[in-house]
Every structure is written in structure tokens, then in C-alpha cells.
């Protein structure tokens, strides 16, 4: 049998550390121990056949995502040997002829980007898996984690606390009160404004939701009440009859029953021996529009929070190794953030699968997942189908696979939750009252079609010149991405907007754009031309800086994911080859607030060392000029 390539690499690396003349980063035993752990993670979680297959992005995935989740580290100092050990290992692979020198250099550059972020990623609680969370809780309570008996006692106590809190409804309610979506998902204080249908329209849609109809039918079937067992379920004999009466398969009925209890469409009587129609079921028919939407949102929250938990409770044996808790909320946020384009169902499925099996070894994870999927199908599909029946999402087949999009009802429900968590998401006023700033801001959360529709409605209430003046005022005061968008809308307004563009020649932020637009208009009407429309160096430098900053090439944060190859390609599209020194100097001189950052990113990330050095030199000049201007 062929030797496992990861085991073979570890053995070869150990022998190499004992004989190489190269100066190692540390003690050979420490270096080998570090690589033993990393090779195990590579084998289990990177899609490579062996260490020699490492490629672009693999080390970033390994060290910034997998390692923090899988490796429990209490002391930041314990991370100091990891990056150097990887460098030694790359040198070993190259010396052995298993990795090309060019590949090693590329991976070394990737390590350079990872190194300043690594310790922070490992010590960031939001990146931890359950094992790391528990280990840190033990340490915080003074448990000696090297004492197995002490660890066992703590785990027993922890499980006992869980068991006690699990039956305490007050504790559950208190925990729900403290769940902050904004904090949990790192959301900003404000998100783009949106337009929602009027309340009567949304309420009419909510009343037609098939899932609500099934819950009402179940409550109606109960009549004066039906006997339940000690687990609040119908007796076995009644389940089949109830399912048949409602036209449902038994598994579907069992899930609906649990959801009805969760949403209080059905309730237990005071003796908890009979199930009766709940107050919500009784209120539904007489509810006004606002009340209907309130009930609908209650059901929406229950579907998000409880669907996978209910499924797990109905098959505890297969669910024993899988963790389905909390994935609905994560999926909810993914839907909201992907709302302009929709969320691929395959992506939703992978997120739930990854979360459910995160704490399992790869072989066991695969076995547990396949066992569940064979019996019940994809859990993501179950959740999405429930949401579709509620009218919260729409499922559609596309050339690239199934896609799920939030409906206005689903969008409104999630917006309500986010607003309650402290995220400001304004609702757009009627088009005639909407400002240009609101129009441009809403684009960040809208599809191209939605933005085009809003733009057309907004323009219908304004002349071309007045619209252009409003848009250009926003453009002058905005960030690069918003400026480019506002200029683009104004550019479509034609010759009637010419006076506004002429006035824009007096603003540095707009002058380059205004010259280009006016020159284009003059081509069609030479008599109306404007002199001096040739762009100056400042104009070109401003437009180039805008373009790069709008695409995120001004982001200096540690978690910015800049790809050197993508930067080189984009810069090649923007700046003619060989003119980089000239353009960098122009960017350093222009008073653009993002010039220093853009040049710094180019200096850090560009794969051509000569170009990178030139950018760093210009970045220093730009930063110095900005500092002088602030004094």
C-alpha cells in the first residue's frame, strides 16, 4: 500500500531538519511538531492530494480559517512558531524537488500577507470552533487544562448546567433577548435604504401563504381538543389519521405539529393533556393588516430558528453527531446580504453542512451527513422549502443551479430584526420626495433592475438639468464608488444637463468627469463646445484613484483580501505599461483623500517588485502631503 503523502512528508521533513545546513526558524522538534498539526489539517480540510500540491490561497485558507477553528490556543505567544515552521517546510519541499521555486516564492508572498493577521485570527473568538470555546471557558474558570481529571470534572459540570438551563423557559427568554444580530454578524451601524410595498399589499400576500394555511387547518382539525402524550405529541394512532385528514404525509405532519406548537397556532390545555387551537389561530381571521404581518413575522422567526431543530428532534439517532443549532440565523443574514442577486442553494447547503459537521473528524462528518441526507434529504432544502411555503423566499432554477431570493415579506421581516438590533435601514420615500443621495445610497442593496426602476421613477419628477445638479452635488461629496455611480447616472441625461456639467468644471472631484462628458456632447454639436476640455494630470490622477478605490484597492485593514494577480491585471487595464512611475507621481500630487492608501496597497501587493517599490515611494509622498495639509 502506498504511503500517505502527508505522513511521508512529515517523516521526510523530520529527517531533513536533522541534517540540513539551512538555519531553521527554531528548535527542530518544535518545527516538526508545528508541521505535524498543520499536515493533519491539510489532509482533513484542504482539497489537495499532498503537501506538494499547495497552491494560491491554500495557506490563507489553512492558517486564517481552518487553524483558528480547529486548534485551541490559550496564549498568543503559542502562535509564534507556526508561520516560521511553514517557511521551513516550503524550503524542504523545494530542496526535495517536490515544489517549483516559483511556487515557493508565491506561497512565501502569501505567508507575508498572512503573518501580521495570523495571531489575531487565532485569538479572535468569532473564529473559534466549539472545542476552542470550551477550552477558553475552562481556562477562564481556573481549570488546569493539562489535568485530565480536572477537565473531566469541568465537562461534567458544564453538561449539568446545560441540562438545567435547557428546561428553564425564563433562561431561554433571557438568552433570546441578548442575541444581537448586529454584534453577532459584525454589521455596520447603517445599511442601504430600501423600498418595501405598502402594508396592505404585504398583508394580502401574507394571508395567501400556504404554510399559514396548513397551520390554520391543523388548528381547525383539533376542534375542541385532542389527547396528547407526555411529549406533547399525538398518540400514534391519531398521527396517521390527522395527516390523512390534512392531506399530508406523516413526516410532514409531524414537523407541522411541532411548528404549530412553536408558533402557538396550537397550545396545550392547563393539564397539558390535550392540544387545542391556539390564540394566534383564533386571531388570524379577524386580524387587521398590521396584526397579520406581526403573526406572519412570528412564524417566519420560528421557521428560521426551529426548522432544523425540529427535524433533528424527530430523528435523534441520526442527528446525534450533527449540530443544527443556530444555522437558520446565519442563513437569514446570508439571504439579506445577497439580496441584490439571490443566494445559490448549493452555497446555503454547504454552509449548513459545514456548520453541522464542524466539530467532527472528516470521515465521521461524511458518514453522519450522508446518513442524514439519505434518510431526510438536504437540510438546507428543508429550510428553504419551508420559507418558500411561507412566502419568505422564491426558489428558481437558473443555468448555474437553484437560486433563492428574499421576497418583500422576507426582506421586511429581516429588516425589522436588524432595526431592533440597532442597524439603521431607512425606507425610501415616494420618488418625488426622494433625494439624489437616497437614490445613490439604495444602489448598494439593490439589483441593477431595481436601481434602474428607482432611477427612472426619480427622474420622472425632475428636469434633466435639475437632476444632474442634484446628482453631481452628491458625487462631489461622496466616496469614490458612489461618485462614479452618480456621475454615471448624470452622464445619461444628455445635452439638457450641459449647464450642470459646466458648473462642475470648478470642482476638482468632478472636473475630469465633466471634461469628458462635455467633450462628448461637443462632438455632436461643435458650436456648443467648451474650451480647454483636455484632461490635466490632476484630472487623470483623480479618476484613476477613484476607479481603484471604488474597487477596494484602498483598504489597508488586515482582513482585506487583496490578490496580487488581480491587482496587476486591474492596474494594467488602468495604466499603460511603462507609465507607472509617471501615473504614481500624479496620484501622489493630487489632493485625493484615498491616494496614499491606494498607492500603499499597490506597494504591498503588486507582484512586480519594481512597480511595488515605485508605488511605495509615491505613497510616502502622498501621505506626507496629506499630513502637511492637515496642519
N, C-alpha and C positions, 0 to 999 in steps of 0.2 A: 504494500500500500504506500502511495506517495506521501511524503511528509507534508504536514500542514505548512503552507508558506509563511504563516505568521510565527509558528513555533520555530521553523527553520531560521527565520530572520532574527529572532531573539537569540537563539543559540549562536548563530554566526556573529551577531553584534557583541555578545558577551566575550567570545574569543578575541574579537578584534580589539575591544577595549583593553585587553590584557597584553596585546602585542604591538599595537600601533605606536608610531613615533609622533603622531599628531598630539598636540596638547588638548586634553579633554576639558570639558567645561567644569568638571567636578570629579569627585571620587567615583571610580569605575562602578562600584557596587550601587551607588546612588543613581548614576546614569542608567544602568541596566534596569534597576527597579522601576524607575520612571517609565522607561520604554516598555516594560512588561505590561504595565497597566494600560498604556496607550495602545499597544498592539491588540490587547483584548477588546478595547473599544472599537478599533478599526475593524476587527474581524466581525464584531456583532452589529455595527451600526453604519459603516461606510460601505457603499456598494462597489467594492473593489475585490479582486481575486487575491491580491497580495500587496505588501507594502510598496513594492516596486511600481505599482500601478497608481500611486498617488498622483493627483493632477490638480489643476487650478480649482480652488475653492474647497478642496477636501480638508486642508488643515484648518481653515476658518470654521468649517462645519464641525470638525473634531474638537477643536480647542475652545471655541466660543459658544457652542451649543450643546454638544454631546457631553463633553467633560464636566461642565458645571452641573448638568442634570444628573449625571451618573456617579460622580466622585464627590464624596463628602469631605470637605476640608474645613477645619476649625480655625486654623491660623494662617493669615495671608502669607506669612513667610514660607509656608509649606509649598507655595506655588513657584518659588524662585528657581527651582531646578528643572522645571518642566520644559520651557522653551529651549534652554541650552541643550538639554538631552535630545530634543528633536533635531537640533542643528548637528549634533554629533552623529545621529542616526542617518541623516541625509548624506553626510560625508562618507559614512560607512557604505551606504548603498552605491554611491558614486565610485568609490575606490574599487568596489567589487565588480563594477561594470553593469550593475543591475538598474542603474538610473543614469540617464544622459546628463551631462554637465549643464546643458541649457535648462533642463527640467529642475535640477537642483537650485540653480540661480533663481528661477521663477518662484520656487517654493520658499527660498530664503527671503525673497522680497515680500512674499505673503506673510512669513513669520515676522518681518519687520513691522508690518501693519498690525499684526495680532498682539505682539509683545506688550505695548502700552495698555491694551484693553483686557489682557488675559486675567490678571488678578481681580480686577473689578468685576468681570463676568462671573468668575468662580464664587466670589463672595456676595454676589447680588441675590437676595432671597427669591426674587421673581424668577430666577433661572433654576432653582433647586428642584430636584425630584423629592419624593416622599422620604427616602432614606436620609437625605441631607437635612430636611426639615426636622425630622425626629432627632437626628444626631445633635443638631444645634439646640433643640429644646432640652435634651439631656444635659448638655454642657451648661446651658443657662441655669439649670436647676442643681448644678454642682455634682452631677454624676461622673464618676471616673469611667470614661468610655473604654479604657483598657481592662476594666474589671468586668468580666462576663457576667458574674453573679449580680453585680450592681446594675448592669444593663438589663438583665432579665427581670429584676425586681421592678425597675422603672417601667419596662414594657407592660408587665402585668398590671401595674397601677394605671398606666395610660389607657389600656383596654378597659379597665374597670370604670374609669371616668367616662369613657365613650359610651359604655353601656348605660350608665346612669343618666347622662345627658340626652341620650337618644330617646328616652321616654318622657322627657320634660318639655312640654309644649311651650312654657314660658321661655326656656333657654333657646328653643328653636326660633321663637319670635324675636328674641333679643339679637340672635345671630343674624337674622334676616335684616334687622334694622341697621346693622353695622356693615352690610355688604354694599360697598360703594363702587359702582361701575366705573366712575371716573378714575378712582385710585387704582382699582384692580387692573384696568387695561391701559393706564397711562395716557388718558385722553386729555386734550387741551382744554383750556377754560372756555373757548368758544369754537364752534364749528360752523360751516357754511349755512346760510339761511336756506330754507326750503319752502315749497308751496304744497299745501295739502288741500284736498277737496273740502267743501263746506260740510259741517256736521250732519245735516240731513242726508246728504249723499253717502257719507261713510256709514251712517246708521242703517240706511236702506241696504247697503251691501252686507253689513254685519248680520242683519236679520236673515239673509239668504245662505249663511254659512252651513254647509252640510253637517259639520261636526256638532254645531249647536243644535241642529235638528235632531241628531241622534241622541244627544244628552237629554233633550226635552222628551223625546219618545221613551227613553228609558225611565225617566221620572214618571211619565204618564202610565207606563206599564205597571209600576208599583201599586197604583191605586191607593187603597187605604194602608198599604204596607205589606212587606214580605219578610218572612223569618230569615235571620242571618245566623251564621255560626260565630264562634268566638273570635275569628279573624275578620269579621265584618263582611264576609263573603256569603253569597247564596249557597244553599245546600246543593250538592252535586246534581240532584235530580231536577232542581229548578233552573240550573245554568243552561242546560241544553234547550229546555222549553222556552226560556227567556230569549236566548239567542235566535231560536227559530221564529218566535213571535215578532222580533225586531228585524228579521231578515239578515242576520249576521252570522258569521262563523263563530264557533266557540272561542277561539283565541282572541278574536276581535272584540267579542262581547266582554270577555274578562278584562281586557285592557280598558274598555269604555267604562266598565263598572268602577274601576279604581280611579279613573279620571273624574267620573261624576262625584265620587266621594271627595276627591281633592278640591273640586271646584264648588262643592256644596249644591250641585244640582240634585243630589240625593243626600240624605242625612240619616243618622241612627236616632231612634227614639230615646227617651230618658233612660230606659233599662238597657239600651244597646243590644236589644234582641230582635229588633225589626228595622228594616230600611224603609224610609218614607220619602216622598218628594220634598226637596229642599226649598228654602225660601227663594233662592235665585230662580229656580224653575217656575215657581209661582209668580214671581215678579216680572218675568221676561215678557209675557204677552201684553202687560199693561205699562211697561216701561216707556218713558219718553226717549228721545234720541240720545241725550246725554247719558241717561241710565243704561241704555242698550250698549253704548260704547264702553261704559265702565264695566259692565258684565263681560263683554267681549274681551276686554283687556285682562280681566281676571282669568279667563280661560286661556288666553294667549300665554300669560305668565306661567300658568300651570303646565301647559304643553311644553314650554321651553324647559322648565325646571324639573318636571316629573316624568316625562315620557320614557326616558331611558331607565330611570329608577324603577318605574312600574314594570317595564319589560324584564329587568333583572330580578325583581321580586317574584315574577311568575315562573322563572326557571333558575332558582338559586344555585343549583348544582353547576350549570354551565357558566353562570355569572360569578362564581366564587373567585376566580382568578382575575376577573376583569373589573376595572374601575370606571363605571359610567357616570360618576358623580360630577356635576358642575360643567359638563361639556356643552349643555344646551346654551348656557350663558355665553360661553366662548363663541359658539356658532352664531348666536344672535349678534354679537359685535362684528363678526366677520361679514355677516349679511349687510349690516348697516354701513360698514366701511367700504364694501364692494358695491354699494347700491347703484352707482352710475352704469356699471357693466354687468352686474349679476355675479353670482358665485358658482363656479363649476361644482357639480355634485361630487365629482371624484375628489376634489380638494376637501370638501366637507367630510367625506368618508375617511380620507387619510388623517385628518385632524382628530376625529373621534377614535379611529383605530390606534393612532399613536398615543393619545391620552389614556385610553383604556388599558393598553398593554405596556405603558411606560416603565413600570417597575419590574417587569418580568424579563428573564433571560430570553434571548431571541428565539430559541427553539420552543420554549414553553409558551411564549407570546403567540407564535404562529399556530401552535396546536390549539390554544384556548380560543383564539379568534376564529379559526376555521371551524371549530366545533360549534361555536355560537352561530356563525354565518350559515352553516349547513342546516341548522335547525330553524333559524328565525330570519335569515337574510341580513342585509346590511343595516346596522342600527341607524346610520345616517339617513338611509332611505325611509325608515320607520318614522323618524322625527320629521323629515321633510314632508312626507305624505300627510302626517297629522296637521302640520302647519298649512299645507295646501287645502285640506278639507276645512280648515278654519277660515280660509281666505286670507292668510297672512303672507303666503308666498305663491308664486306661479312657477310651475315646472315646465320646461320646454326642451325639446331635443334640438340641438344645433349640429353643425358639421364637426365641431370639436367635442361633442358629447353633451350630456344633460346639463342644463343650467337652471339655477334657482334665483328668482328675483323677488324682492320685497314688493308687496302691493302697498297702496296708500294706507290701508289699515295697519299692516305690519310696520310700516315706516312710522306712522303716528304713535303706535304703542311703544316702540323703542325710543322714539324722541321723548315721550313722557318720562320714561325711566331715566334717561340721561339728564333731562332737565332737573329731575328730582335729585340727581347725584351732583348737581352743581355745574353742569355743562350748558352753556348758553347756546341755543339753536333757534334763532329768530324765525318766525313765519313771515313770508313775503306778503306785503300789502297788494292791493289791486295794481295792475300795470301802470295806470295813470298816476298813482301815488308813489310808485317805486322810484328810488334814486338810482343813478348810474352806479354808485358804489355798491348798492344791494344787488344789482344785476350782475356785476363782475364777481362779487363775492359768492353768489349762488352757484357759479360755474364749478367751484371745487367739489360740489357734491351732486352734480347733475351729469347726465349723458349729453352727448352732442345734440341729439334731437331735442331734449328737454331745454337745453340752453338756447337753441335756435328758436324754439317756440316762445320762450320768455322774451328773447330779444325782439322778435317780430311784434309781439304784443306791446312791448315798451316803446318801440319806435313808432308804432301807430298813433301814439298820443303826442308826438313831437315833430318839429321840422328837422330836416337834416342838419341844419346849422346848429340849432339849439342842442340836439342830441350829441353832435360832435363836440361842442363846447363842454357839456357835462362829462362826456367820456374822457376827454383829454385832461380835464381838471383832475379826474380820478387817476388817470395814468401818471400824471406828473407827481402825485403824492403817494404812489403805490410801490409795492415791491416789484421786482423785475417780471415775475410771472404774470401778475395782474396788469402791469403796464403793457406788456406785449399783447395780452388779450384785449384790453380796452382799445389800444391802437388798432388792432386788427378789426374790431367792430366798426370803429370810426372810419377806417380806410374803405369800407364798403359803401359809404354814404354818398360818394360821387362828388361832382363839381359843386353842388349846392353847399357842401361843407367847406369849400375853399377858404372863406374868411376865417374860420376857426383854425385851420391849419396854418394860415399866415401868422396869426397871433401866436401860435405855438413855436414859431421860429425864435421867439425870445426866451424860451425855456431850454436850458441845457439838457434836461431829461428827455425832451421831446424833439429837439432840433433836428437830429439825424433822421428820425422817422418823418418829420414834417417835410424836410427837403425831398426825401424820396417820393412822398405822396404828391407834393406839388409838382415835381418834375414829371411824374407820370401824367398828371392832369394837363400839364402844359403841352405834352406830346400830342394830345388830342385837340388842343386849342392853343396854338402858338401865340396868338395875340394876347392871351391871358397869362403868359408866362411871368415868372418872378425871377429877378436876377440873383446870382450867387447861390445857386442850388447845388453846387458841387460840395459833397460832404467833406468837412475838415477832419483832421486827425482825431480831435476830441469826439466828433460825431461817431466816427467808426469805432473808436475805442469804447464809447458808451454802449453802442448797440451790441458789440461783441461781448462785453461784460454782462449786459442784460441777458443775452442768449445763454451764456454758460451758467450764470447764477440761477436763472429760471429753471434749469435742469438739475439743480442741486450741487453744482460743482463749486459752491461757496461754503459748503458745510464742513466745518472743522471738527465736529464732535467725534468722539471716539467710536460711536456706533454707526457712523456714516459708512455705507458700503460702496466705496468707490472702486471700480475695476480699471486698472491701468490701461488695458487694451481698449476698453470703451472710451476712456478719456482721449487716448491717442487718436482714435478714429474720429471722435467728435471734433477735436482740435484741428485735425486735418481737413475736415469739411468747412471749418470756420476761417482758418488762416492758411493762406497759400504756403506751400513748403518753401523753407528758406527765409521766410519773412517773420519768423517767430520773434527774433530779437527786437525788430522794429515795432511789432504789434505789442509786445510785452512792455516796452518803454512807453508807448502811447497809453496803455492801460494804467501804468504806474502814475502818469501825469494827470489823467482825467480825474475829476472830483467825484468819482462814483463810489458810494459807500461800501460796495461789495468787491471793489477791485483788488484790495490787498488779500482778501480771503480766497478769491478765485485764483489769483497767482500763487498763493501758498499751497492750495490743493494741487495745482499743476506741478509745483516744485516737489511736492511729496510723492505724487502718484504717477507722473509721466514715466513710461518705461525707458525713454531715451534720456540718458544721463545728462547729455549736453543741454537738451531743451529744459530738463528739470532744473539744472543749475541756473540757466538764464532766468527762468521763472522765479526762482527763489531770490535772486538778486533784485529783480524788479519788484517782488513782493515787499522786500525790505524798504525800498524807496517809497512804495505806495503807503505802507504803514507809517513811515516817518512823516510823509506829507500830511496824512490824516491826523497824526498826533499834533503836528505843528498848527494845523487849522483849528484844533480844539482848544488850544491855549489862548 
